[in-house]
Amino acid sequence: MAASARESGSGSPGRDPAPRRAAARRETGAPLTVAAVAARLGVAASTLRTWDRRYGLGPSSHEAGSHRRYTPADVARLERMRHLTLQGVAPSDAARAALNADEAGQAGGQGWAPSLATAEAGERLHHERLLVDPLSLAAAAMEPDEPRVHRMLAQEVRDSGLVKAWTGLARPALGMLAQRERTDRPGVDPEGVISAAVLAQVREAAASAERAREGAVRALRPGGPAAGGAAVLLCAAGELRLQAHVIGGGLAERGVRARVIRAENLEDSEQALRLLKERGARVLAMVGNPAGTESLVRGASDDGGVEVFLLGADAPDLWLPRVRRVRTAPAAVEEIANLVEENR
């Protein structure tokens, strides 16, 4: 009779075969034991207990007379934690990112992977605030979860402005990614994901400023053109070009038009000076110390019609008339914008 009862499923649940019980729980989303979750993640049960004790990533379901069980939301957090640690993120940082994502509503019982979320849930999350910090941004870029990266940056730009979003969020996240020792899967470029999101915010800032400018011109001169030259030319090479674009976007937020020059494309200082005059630019900002910087700065100083800013700690040590030094992106935007506004 006992054997018959067990076979018919009417006996005690604790006597069911473990494989059948685990399969049933996976299908129904029922809470899982430590052993089941450990097998699912490919870690030892002791590792899960450590994560619970140290980081609070433990089971939340409890049935009378039994051990605590992991809910689908608990498992989603652990899957995110496991994914990040495999990517080289320190366990403490990975745990914080997993908890942050859960608090922002990303885990919510459907798993952290974007492919598992429904369109309705995604639309709802689009209107919810995210918990934003450099680690979470870097983690989202490593997944990669491009929509989340864009949303995080957009939220920070709305809250703090473009330049502060760069200095306080995007640039620190890029610094974290640069320290990784892990390799990337083909087609996965976390730095590229963040850079693309930053440039998207710069474009939006420039477009918004342009729309505002055109509206003001139409109000003052109905039918009159709103076009005009760039007041500032930013010259940068290589990795510093992204920062130059951010500074240009920050200037756009202040109502100052800017353009970015690829330093590698300049043949000599005379070509750069011609470009400055063609654009009607009043400011030349050198970001970093690209090749030919000293010659170009001396030529612009001798010309006398352009104010020159040397940006960054690695800028050349030149003390010439109409040449100024600025170390940070926020200071560069502030000083350049003030100069342009004073001369309008």
N, C-alpha and C positions, 0 to 999 in steps of 0.2 A: 504493500500500500504506500509506503513511504517513497519507494522508487517510482511508483505510478504517479504520485502527487508531484514529485519533482519534475517528471517528464511532462506532465500536463500544465506545469507552471503554477499550480495551486499551493505549492509549498512555500517555505520561507524565502524571501528575496535574497537573503544572504547566502543561500545554497545554489543560486543560479550559476551556471558556468560563467567565468569571468569574461571570456571573449564575447559571449552573447550579450552580457550586461553592458559591456563597453560599447558594442555596436548600437544597442538600443539607445544609449544615452547620446551618442553622436547624432543619431537620426532625429531624436526628439528635442535635443538641446537641453536635456536634463543636467543637473549639476554633476560634476565629475570628481572622482577621488584624486588624491595627490598622485597615486601611481598612474592613473589614466592620463592626467595632464603631463606628467613627466615623460611618459611614453610618446605623447603627441608632440611635445616640444623637442624631444631628444636630449633631455637633461636628466640628471639624477634627482630622485625625490629629495635628497638632502639639499640640493641646490635650491629647489622651490621653498623649502623650509627656511633656508638662509635668506632668500629674497623676501619672504614674509616677515622675518624677524628684523632685518636691517632696513628694508625700504617700504614695508607696508603693502607689498603686492601679494596678499594672501587670499585665501578663500573667504567668501562672505556669506555663503548659504549654510544654514545649520538646521538639521532635522533632529527632533527629540530622540535621544537614545543612540545617536550616531555621530560620527566625526563631521567636522565642517567640510563642505563641498565647494568646489569652484564653479561659479556660474559662468554662462557665456561671456558676460562682461569681464569677469576676472580673467578668463582665458584670453580674451582679446588684448587685455593689458599685457599679459605675459608674452603673447606672441609678438607684440611690438617690442617689448623688452629684449626678447631673444633675438629678433631681427637686428636691432641696433647693436647689441653686443657682438654679433657675428660680423658687423661692419667695422668693428674696432672701437666702438664707443665704450668708455669706462662704465662698469655696471651702475655706479651711483648716478652718473649722468643719464644713462639709458633709462633707469627707473624714474627719474624726475621727468624726462620727456614723455614716458608712457603715462604717468599720472596726469601730466598737463594735458595730453591729448584726450584723456578720459574726461577730465573736468570740462574741456571745451566741447564735449559732446561727440567726439570723433569715434570713440570706441563703442559706446552705447549699445552693447549686446549684439552687434552685427559683425564684429571683427574690425580690426584697424585697417585692413586693406581697402583702398578706395573701390576696387572692383566688386566688393561685396555689399556696398551701400546702395540703396535704391535711389532712383532719381528724385523721389519725393523727399527723402531724408537729406540728400545733397542740397536741394533747393532750400530746405529749412535751415541747414547749417550755414548757408551762404549769408543769412541775415544775423547769425549769432556771432558774438565777439569771441575771438580766440585769445588764448594765453600765449603771449609772444615774448620770446627771448632768443638770443643767438643759438643756444643749443637746440631748441625746438626747430628753429629754421634750418639749421644744418641737418638735423635728423630727417625733416621732411624732404630736403633736397636729396638725401642719400637714398630714399625709398625707391624711386623719386615720386613725390606727390606734388606735381607742378601746380595744380590749382590751389592747393593749400599754401604753397610758398608765395604765390601771387597774392592770396588773400591776406596772409600775414604781413607782407610788405605794404599792401594797400592800407590796411588798418593802421599800421604804424605811421605811414605818411599822413593819413588823416589826423592822427592824434598829435604828431610831433613835427611834421614837416619833412620834406624830402632829405635834407642834409642830415638831420638828426637820425632819421631812419637808417641812413647809410652808416654814420659813425657809431651809432649805438646798437645796431642790429645786423645789417648786412655785412659790413666789413669784419666785425668779430666772428660772425659765422664762417666767412671765407677763411679767416685765420685758423679756426678750428679744423676746417676741412683740409687745409694745407699741411697739418701735422699728422694726418692719417698715414698709417703704414700699410693699409689694406689696398688691394687692387680693386678696380671697378669692373663691373660687367660691361660687355660691349654695348655701346649706346647709352650708358649711364654716366653722366658727367655732372656731379652735384654742383661744382663751381659754376658750370655753364647754366644750370637751372637758376641759381641765384642771380647770376649776372643778367640773364634774360629778363627776370622779374624786375630787377633794378632799372634796366633800360626801359621797360614798359612803363614804370612809374615816372621816369624822366620824360618820356614822350607825352604822357598824360599831363604832366605839369606844364610842359611847353605849349601843348595844344590848348589847355585851359587858359593860359596867359594870353595866347594869341586871340582866342575868342573874346576875352575881356577887352583886349586892346582894340579889336575891330569894332566892338560895340561902342566903345568910347569915341572912336573916330567918327562913326556914323552919327552919333548923337551931336557931335560938335560940327561936323561937316557932312551933311547928308550927301551920299553918293561919292564922297571923297575916298581916295585910296588909303588903305591902312598899312600898306607895305613899307618897309624901311630896312636899312642895313643893320647888321649886327653891331652892337656897341662894344662887344667883348669877343676876342678870339682866344680860345684856350688851346694851347699846343701841348700835346703829350704823346708818348710812345708806349707801346707794349701794354703791360698790365695796368699802368697808371691812366690809360685812356678811359677806363670805366669811371675812375674818380673825376676825371675832367668832365665827363658827361653829367655826373651828379652835381658838380659845381655849376655847370650850365643850367641844369634843372632848378637848382636853388636860386640862381639869378633870375630865371623865368618867374619863379614865385614872387620875386621882388619887382617884377615888371621890366626886367633888363634882358634884352635879346643877346644871345650868345651863340657862337658856333665853335665846333671842335675841329682842330687841324691835326692831321696825322703827321707827326714830326718826321716819320720815315719818308714822306713824300716831298719834303722840302729839299730842293736842290742846293740852295744857298740862302743867306740872309736877305739878299736883294729880292728874291722871289717872295719871301715872307713879307717884306715891307710893301711890295706892290699889292699883295693880297690884302694887307691891312687898309691901304688907301682905297682899293676897289670896294671893299666892304664898308668903308666909312667908319671903321672901328677906332675907338678912342683908347682902348685898353688891350694890351697883350699880356696874357697870363701864361707863364711857362710852368707846367706841372712836372715836378721832378727835374731831372737834368739830362734831357735827350741830347743826342749828338748835335753839335752845332749851336748849342744854347748860348754860349758865351759870345760868339760872333753875332748872333741874332740880337741879343740884348744890347750889345755895344752899338750896333747899327741903329736900333730903335731909339736908344738914348741920344745918340748924335743927331738923329732926325728931328727930335724935339716935339713931334706932333702926337706922340703916343705915350701913355703911362704904362709902365711895365711892372708886373707883379711876378715875383719868384715864389712859387708855392712848394712847401715841403721841406723836411729836414735835410734832404740831399740836394737841395738847390745850390747852384754855384755861389760862391762867396764873392759877389760883385757889389761894389759901392759906387754907384754912378748916379748922375742927375736923372730924376724921374723914374727911378727904379726902387721898388719897395719889396720887402721880404715878409712873407706870411707863412706860418707853419701849418695851420689846420684848415680843413675845408670850411667849417663854419666861419672862421675868421676871414677867409678869402672872400666868401659870399658877402659878408657884412661890409668889409672895406671896399670891395669893388663896387657893390651896389651903392654905397654912400657916395663914392667918387662920381659915379655916373649921374646920380640924382642931383648932386651939387652943380654939375656942369650942364644940366638940361636948360 
